[in-house]
Amino acid sequence: GIDIPSKEPNKLKYPTEGFDSDCTELNTCEIDSFLYEDDDIDALVEHGMLSRTYCPTCSSRDTVPLNFISHSLSRLQVRFIFDKLMPSTVQHVLDIGSRLGAVIYGSSLFTKGSVSTVGVEMNKEYVEIAQKVIRQFALRNIEILTDDIRHLAHVFKDNQIIIMNNVFSFFLSKTEQEECWEFLHQNMRPGTILIHHPPIEKVVAHLNLSFDIDTWLEPVDTMAECEEYGGGCQETCEEMEGLVKYIVQETVAEQA
Ligand SMILES: C[S@@+](CC[C@H](N)C(=O)[O-])C[C@H]1O[C@@H](n2cnc3c(N)ncnc32)[C@H](O)[C@@H]1O
């Protein structure tokens, strides 16, 4: 059992000058190390009996950590795709949902413009930013289209790598997401390499799709590449593992 730290009335005089004078009764938690070691404090926090944070507006200590989510890949993840995950036979790069353009810039830079890169982004403001960057840095062999991927059947090619970083879930309704996946299932060419962040299974689990993801996409083991890139750093290795590589399989005609 864990005892809650004493709630005795505070008899301390908080310093008003010099060292520790940033501490006030509101923003300070007094806890004797003699009684509670770091592990005990962790346990108290975990059990919701003690808070490490408070709200500076209302002074409440009943706070919870925020979720942090990125809507773009990190620079290292982008480099990893073109260094380690893209086979040398690829001639076309397609980035679905380009946002700030992280993936398409990387594609042009890390392949030295040797493959054709197409980005698709339905939000016009983002496309304008990307176009400016492409012009400013004279990036080669890149095109970015302002449209919804569902209108762009012609961007799918043979010998293609497609990169998708959690494209639909924060931006479209459930029905629209289902339509997008049905469209991708219809249009990606067999043999296409798909790099998806995070694992696809996670983002489609709640959707009703007419096909089976496991039959459509065959995962490729990239553990060795992730470990090599991590160079002993577990955190980097895990960051790379978030990028899952699949090969699009031949669509088998449904039996009537
Ligand atoms: C999470 S961001 C990915 C950013 C970028 N690929 C990266 O990794 O840095 C997803 C983007 O996809 C766009 N998007 C969502 N649904 C789309 C659709 N059906 N067609 C085109 N773009 C779409 C959103 O506007 C958003 O900018």
The ligand as a Gaussian input file, in Angstrom:
#p B3LYP/6-31G(d) Opt

LIG

0 1
 C       -0.382000      13.747000     -41.906000
 S       -0.236000      14.787000     -43.308000
 C        1.138000      14.028000     -44.135000
 C        2.275000      14.988000     -44.397000
 C        3.464000      14.557000     -45.216000
 N        3.258000      13.451000     -46.109000
 C        4.607000      14.252000     -44.269000
 O        4.777000      13.122000     -43.870000
 O        5.324000      15.167000     -43.896000
 C       -1.621000      14.317000     -44.290000
 C       -2.013000      15.295000     -45.384000
 O       -2.885000      14.617000     -46.273000
 C       -3.835000      15.517000     -46.798000
 N       -4.974000      14.701000     -47.259000
 C       -5.882000      14.036000     -46.516000
 N       -6.750000      13.374000     -47.288000
 C       -6.378000      13.605000     -48.577000
 C       -6.908000      13.200000     -49.834000
 N       -7.989000      12.413000     -49.923000
 N       -6.293000      13.645000     -50.957000
 C       -5.210000      14.445000     -50.880000
 N       -4.672000      14.874000     -49.720000
 C       -5.247000      14.458000     -48.569000
 C       -4.140000      16.429000     -45.630000
 O       -4.623000      17.687000     -46.101000
 C       -2.779000      16.522000     -44.935000
 O       -2.087000      17.668000     -45.341000

